[in-house]
Amino acid sequence: MDGPAAYTSGRGGRTAGCGNGLGLRVRAAVASSEEGAEEVRRLLERLDGPDLARDLLLDLEAVTEEGHRADKCALRALELLGPLTRWRSIVLLAGSFPPTAPEPAGWGPIEAHRHDGDVWHMVRHARPELPVDVTYGDYGAHHAFAADGGAGGGPPWGVLRYTTDRTFLLAKAPTIGEGHAEEVREIARRMVAEPDFRGAGFSEGDRWLHACATGTGTPGVGNAEWWIRAGHSQHLAYAAWRLSA
């Protein structure tokens, strides 16, 4: 999506004391230019209303490399968009899940750095003059631009994933083949042995990973699609816990 997009919550997008309003999702790469900011200004004028609360969703998309310039792009976008209206909230969206699976299959877990968290911390503290805090938002335990292959037509492997404070733990695992179930369980055992594992009771994703490792769950070990769901479950639970803390 090249330009800004508007999303309303509730009837007519009115707040009316119930917390509804208008969400504006804007790509930071667009909003960091004078032309892009002007496009956002014109959209705000067309959508203006006396009771309409406005939320800015500033989207950095994929931030997966060490030498990125996402922080500078976000700061420039906020410099241009911040004065346009009285924002109820500002959310910085970014995804740092890597675009390719770790190699080789059956080895790992390896660590992939969560650059999205670094960018959010820097931007949040670099703009203290904004009337609202910059809130954290991300794409979950999944690459911002791609979808993993699941059951039915995908590759014969998937990725077990786990979120820590600064990294993703990743391991490529087979979905078919003789002995693949035990190979998946061995990967799960290595993951739950990591010091950052939060325990089976933390989330449904943690519970599944522990059950897979110990053989106390279902007879099978799932497939690539199931591993994505488990990864999202533990990631979202952890993100919510960290933000509340």
N, C-alpha and C positions, 0 to 999 in steps of 0.2 A: 504494500500500500504506500504510494508515493506521497500523498497529501494527508491532511488531518482527517480523522474520522470521528464522528460524534455518536455517543451512545447515551440513551436516556434510561433511567430506572424509575419505575412507577408511572402512573398515568400522567402524561403530559410533561414528565420530567420535573414536576413541581416539588419543592421541599415540603411545604405545608406542615412543618413540624414532624415529618415522619422520616427525614433523612434522605429522601430521594433527590435526584438532580441530574446534571448532565456531565457525562464523562467524555473528555476529548483525548483521543489517542493520537499522538503525533510522533513520527519518526524524528529522532534527534538530528539525524543527518540532514533532514529537510528544514527543521526549525532553527538550526544553527546558522542559517543564511537570512539576510534581510528579506529576500523574496518569500521564503517559507514562512517567516514570522508575519509578514503582511497577509499571507493567505489565511493564517490562523486568526488574525485580527478581523478580517472580513467575515470569516465564519462565525466568530463570536458576535459580531454585530447582527447578523441574520438570525441568530438563535437567542438574542437577548430577551430577558423577561425580568420583571421586578422580584419574583420569588425564586428564580432559578439559580441553584447552587452549581458551581462549576468545579470539576475535578480534572486536573491535568495528568495524563498518563504519558510520560515522556519515555519513548521506546528506543533503547540503544541496540536492540536486536542482539546478535551474537557478539560476545566479547570473550574470545577464547585464546588470545595470544598475549605474550608478555609485553610486547612493544606497542600495544594498542594506544590510541589517543581518545578513547571513549570519554574519559573524564573531561578533557578540554572541550569536546563536542557538547557534552551535557551542560557544562558551565556556560558556554556561549549561548546555547538554546535557552537556558534559564534567564540569562541576562536579557534576552530579547522578549521572551514570553512572560516573564514574571510581572512586568508592569501593565500587561494588557488588560487584566481584570483582577478581581479579588478572588483568588483561587481558594476553594474550600480545602482542597488537599492537592499535593503534588506527589506522584508515585514515579519512581525511576525503575523502569523495566529493563532487564538485561538477562541474557542466558549465557552461561559459561560452560555448559556441558559440551565435551569435544565432539566434532563432526564425524570422526571415524572411530571404529572399535579398536581396542588395544590388541596388539599382536604379541605372541601367537595365541591361538585358542588353548584354553586349559591352563594358562599361566596367569599369575597375578594373585591378589589385586595390585594394580598400579594406581598411582595418584595423579589426578588432574586438578590443577589449581583452580579455585573459584574466583576468577577475576571480577565477577559481578559484585561480590561483596566488597572488594577493595575499592572499586569505583564508587559504590554507594557511600561508603564511609568518607572518602575524600570529598565528594560533592556535598554531602550533608554538612560537613564542617566548614567547607569553603564558602557557603552561602548563608551565614547567620542572619543576614538582613532580610531574608524572605519571611513573610508573615506566617508561614506554616512550615513545619519540618518536612524534609524530603523523605518520603516513606519508601521502604524497600519493596521491590517486586521482582519476580523472576519467572523463568520459563519451566521451572521444575527440574526433574532429573531427566532431561531430554534436550537434544540440540534444538536451537531456536528455528532452524530452517529445514530440518529433516525429520522423517519418521522411520523408526526401526521396522524391519520386516518382522511380522508376527507369523502366526500359524496360517498356512495356506498361501504359498507363493513366495514366502520370504527366503532368505539364505538359511543354510543349515546350522546356524549359530545365532546366539543372542548375547546380550550383555547384562550380567548381574552388576548392580550399582548400589552404592551406599554413600550418604552425604555426611561429611564431617564439617567442622566449623570453617575450615579453609580449603578443603579439597573434596573431590569425588573419588571414591574408591571404585575401580572398574576392573572387570574381568570378563573376557570373551569366553563363552561356553557353548558346547555343541548342543543342538536340539535333537539330533538323530544319531544313529550309529550304535554299534555294539559297545556296551559299557558306558554310554554317555550319561546315564543317570548317576552312576557313582562318581563320574568326573565332576558333574554339577554339584553333587553333595560335598565333594572335597573342596571345591571353590568356596561354597557356602561356609564350610568349617573354617577355612582360612579367614573369611570375612568376619565371622562372629568372634574369632580369636583376636581381632584387632582391638587395641585399647580404646578406640573411639566407638565401639559397638555399645549401644545404649540399653540393650536388654530386650527380651522378648515382649515385655509389657509396655514398651514405649509407644508402639503403633502397630497397626495390622501388618505393615510391611516388615517391621522388625520381627513380629511373631512368625511370619511366614519364613523369613530367612533362617531363624533359629530352628524352626521345625524341619526345614529342608536339611540343615546341617546335621541335626541329631536323628533324623529319620522318624520323628514322632508325628509328622503330619500325614498328608495323603500319600498313597503308595508312589505316585509319580513325582516329578520334580518341576512340573509346569513347562512352559515354553517361552519363547521370546516375548510374546505379548503379555504373558503373566508376569514376567520379570520386570517389564516396564511398569505395570500397575503397582507391583510391590515397591519398586523404586520411587514412584511418585508418592505413595502412601507415607513412607518413612520420611521422604524429603519435606513434604508439606507439614507433617506433624513437627518435624524438627525446626523448620522455618518459623512456624507459629510459636513454638516454645521459646526460641531465641528472641523473637520480637517482643513477646510478653515479658521476658526477663530483662 
